[in-house]
């Protein structure tokens, strides 16, 4: 993440072409998996990365000097760019069901705003899931947060936690099952 630190310094235009290329390549490796997970389209994810990169170069807040802050800001820019893409393409929605083999399938959905009851129910369900995640064992909670909140790949999680990718997958599966069971206790079937 050394190249992203150069981006945070705000003098991108004064860098050599080689440094600029290194920054973009690292930026791409950092945000492409998240963009692709959101839009489920390779070409669209590439476009999103490029737009997010341009926004990051042009609008990097000067007060971000800590690399964790820079990374979080960059991920937020990329996530927002992906959401903007989905909003501009209202006929496409991403359906995510962790238990389904069709997870991430792109399906047309009718454009309706949810009823107030559905909005409240959705918010309550989200709060329940957050409580369930918060109550997990620390080794499960850290993996879930790295995967769900920060959008890291299995490989990135394995590298950060010094474990194998298979171990990450196994712990994430167990964590999802624990969250599912806790959720079902509160919400039923």
Backbone torsions as a table, in degrees:
resi	resn	phi	psi	omega
1	UNK	NA	17.0	179.9
2	UNK	-65.0	-38.1	-178.6
3	UNK	-66.3	-36.5	178.7
4	UNK	-64.3	-28.0	176.6
5	UNK	-64.3	-38.0	176.9
6	UNK	-63.4	-38.2	177.5
7	UNK	-62.3	-39.1	-178.3
8	UNK	-67.8	-22.3	-178.8
9	UNK	-73.1	-14.4	172.2
10	UNK	79.9	13.3	179.2
11	UNK	-117.7	45.9	-175.0
12	UNK	-58.1	-42.7	-175.9
13	UNK	-66.2	-21.8	-178.7
14	UNK	-88.4	-5.4	-178.7
15	UNK	-80.9	158.2	177.7
16	UNK	-70.7	161.5	178.8
17	UNK	-58.9	-38.7	180.0
18	UNK	-63.8	-41.7	177.9
19	UNK	-66.9	-41.2	178.1
20	UNK	-62.0	-42.1	178.5
21	UNK	-64.2	-42.5	179.0
22	UNK	-62.9	-39.9	178.4
23	UNK	-63.5	-47.0	-178.8
24	UNK	-63.4	-42.3	-179.0
25	UNK	-62.9	-41.5	178.1
26	UNK	-68.1	-40.9	176.7
27	UNK	-58.9	-45.9	-179.9
28	UNK	-59.6	-48.7	179.4
29	UNK	-60.7	-32.2	-175.8
30	UNK	-76.2	-41.7	-172.3
31	UNK	-108.3	-17.7	-176.8
32	UNK	-58.8	-45.6	-179.5
33	UNK	-57.7	-39.8	179.5
34	UNK	-65.7	-46.1	-179.8
35	UNK	-62.4	-41.6	-179.0
36	UNK	-67.2	-38.0	177.1
37	UNK	-62.9	-36.1	-177.3
38	UNK	-74.4	-48.1	-174.1
39	UNK	-96.0	-15.9	177.9
40	UNK	57.2	34.5	179.4
41	UNK	-145.7	122.4	-174.3
42	UNK	-61.5	-51.2	-176.7
43	UNK	-63.9	-42.1	178.5
44	UNK	-63.8	-39.7	178.6
45	UNK	-62.7	-38.8	176.8
46	UNK	-60.9	-45.7	178.6
47	UNK	-62.0	-41.4	179.9
48	UNK	-62.7	-42.6	178.8
49	UNK	-60.9	-44.1	-179.5
50	UNK	-64.2	-44.1	178.5
51	UNK	-64.4	-42.7	179.1
52	UNK	-63.5	-37.6	179.0
53	UNK	-64.2	-46.2	179.6
54	UNK	-60.9	-42.6	177.8
55	UNK	-64.0	-38.7	-179.6
56	UNK	-66.5	-38.9	179.0
57	UNK	-67.3	-42.9	-175.5
58	UNK	-77.4	-32.4	-168.6
59	UNK	-124.5	23.4	179.1
60	UNK	-61.4	119.3	179.6
61	UNK	-62.3	134.4	-177.1
62	UNK	-68.8	-20.8	-176.5
63	UNK	-80.0	-5.9	180.0
64	UNK	-86.2	106.8	178.4
65	UNK	-119.9	-27.2	177.0
66	UNK	-73.2	130.6	-176.3
67	UNK	-61.6	-33.7	177.9
68	UNK	-64.8	-38.2	176.8
69	UNK	-66.3	-42.1	179.0
70	UNK	-62.2	-47.5	-179.8
71	UNK	-61.8	-43.5	179.6
72	UNK	-63.7	-42.0	179.3
73	UNK	-63.8	-43.6	179.8
74	UNK	-63.2	-44.0	178.1
75	UNK	-62.2	-37.9	178.5
76	UNK	-65.8	-41.6	177.4
77	UNK	-60.4	-46.2	-179.3
78	UNK	-64.9	-42.4	179.1
79	UNK	-62.0	-45.5	179.9
80	UNK	-64.3	-36.6	177.8
81	UNK	-64.9	-39.8	177.9
82	UNK	-66.2	-40.3	178.2
83	UNK	-65.5	-39.8	176.1
84	UNK	-60.2	-41.4	177.3
85	UNK	-59.1	-46.3	179.9
86	UNK	-64.1	-35.5	178.4
87	UNK	-67.8	-35.4	179.7
88	UNK	-74.9	-15.0	178.5
89	UNK	-120.8	70.2	-172.7
90	UNK	-67.0	-17.0	179.4
91	UNK	-76.9	-9.7	-179.3
92	UNK	-115.3	133.1	174.6
93	UNK	-135.3	153.0	-179.5
94	UNK	-100.5	121.4	178.0
95	UNK	-99.7	121.9	-179.9
96	UNK	-121.1	117.4	177.2
97	UNK	-135.0	107.0	-174.5
98	UNK	-58.2	-25.4	-177.8
99	UNK	-91.6	-0.3	-175.0
100	UNK	-106.6	145.6	176.7
101	UNK	-75.1	-14.1	178.8
102	UNK	-94.8	20.0	-179.0
103	UNK	-56.6	131.8	178.2
104	UNK	82.1	6.4	179.5
105	UNK	-64.4	142.0	-179.9
106	UNK	-92.2	119.7	-179.6
107	UNK	-133.8	142.3	175.9
108	UNK	-71.5	136.2	178.3
109	UNK	-125.3	145.8	177.4
110	UNK	-66.4	145.9	-179.7
111	UNK	-87.5	99.7	176.4
112	UNK	-135.9	142.5	173.7
113	UNK	-84.4	139.7	-177.7
114	UNK	-67.4	152.2	178.2
115	UNK	-69.1	159.3	178.0
116	UNK	-56.8	-35.8	178.7
117	UNK	-62.8	-43.1	179.8
118	UNK	-66.4	-38.4	178.5
119	UNK	-62.9	-44.0	179.0
120	UNK	-64.8	-45.3	179.2
121	UNK	-60.4	-42.8	179.1
122	UNK	-62.9	-42.9	179.1
123	UNK	-63.8	-42.5	178.5
124	UNK	-64.4	-39.6	178.1
125	UNK	-64.9	-41.1	178.4
126	UNK	-62.2	-42.5	178.0
127	UNK	-64.2	-37.5	178.5
128	UNK	-64.7	-44.8	178.7
129	UNK	-61.3	-42.1	178.8
130	UNK	-61.0	-42.3	177.3
131	UNK	-63.7	-40.9	179.7
132	UNK	-62.5	-43.3	178.9
133	UNK	-65.2	-42.6	-179.3
134	UNK	-61.3	-29.6	-177.5
135	UNK	-87.5	0.6	179.2
136	UNK	-68.8	160.7	171.8
137	UNK	-59.5	148.8	-177.3
138	UNK	-55.3	-38.7	-178.1
139	UNK	-68.3	-27.7	176.2
140	UNK	-83.2	-41.3	-177.1
141	UNK	-60.5	-42.9	-178.6
142	UNK	-63.6	-40.8	179.8
143	UNK	-67.4	-43.4	179.6
144	UNK	-61.0	-45.1	-179.5
145	UNK	-64.9	-42.0	178.6
146	UNK	-63.1	-36.3	-178.5
147	UNK	-80.7	-51.6	-172.4
148	UNK	-82.3	-45.0	-176.1
149	UNK	-81.2	-43.3	-174.6
150	UNK	-99.5	-6.8	173.9
151	UNK	67.4	27.2	-179.7
152	UNK	-75.3	149.9	176.8
153	UNK	-77.7	167.4	177.4
154	UNK	-58.1	-40.6	-178.5
155	UNK	-64.1	-42.8	179.1
156	UNK	-65.3	-40.1	179.0
157	UNK	-64.8	-45.6	179.7
158	UNK	-58.0	-42.5	179.7
159	UNK	-64.7	-44.3	-178.6
160	UNK	-67.8	-34.0	-176.0
161	UNK	-101.4	5.8	179.1
162	UNK	53.3	56.7	176.5
163	UNK	-144.6	171.7	180.0
164	UNK	-78.7	158.7	177.2
165	UNK	-62.5	-37.7	180.0
166	UNK	-63.1	-39.4	177.5
167	UNK	-64.2	-39.6	177.0
168	UNK	-61.8	-46.8	-179.5
169	UNK	-61.0	-42.9	-179.5
170	UNK	-63.8	-47.3	-179.7
171	UNK	-65.9	-37.1	178.4
172	UNK	-66.3	-39.8	176.7
173	UNK	-60.6	-47.5	-179.7
174	UNK	-63.5	-38.9	178.6
175	UNK	-64.9	-43.2	178.1
176	UNK	-61.3	-40.9	178.6
177	UNK	-63.6	-41.6	179.0
178	UNK	-63.9	-42.5	178.4
179	UNK	-64.1	-43.3	-179.9
180	UNK	-60.0	-45.8	-178.9
181	UNK	-64.3	-43.8	179.2
182	UNK	-65.0	-39.6	179.0
183	UNK	-64.3	-42.7	-178.5
184	UNK	-65.7	-31.8	176.4
185	UNK	-62.2	-36.9	-178.9
186	UNK	-84.3	-38.0	-172.5
187	UNK	-105.4	-13.0	-177.8
188	UNK	73.3	-166.2	-178.1
189	UNK	-84.0	NA	NA
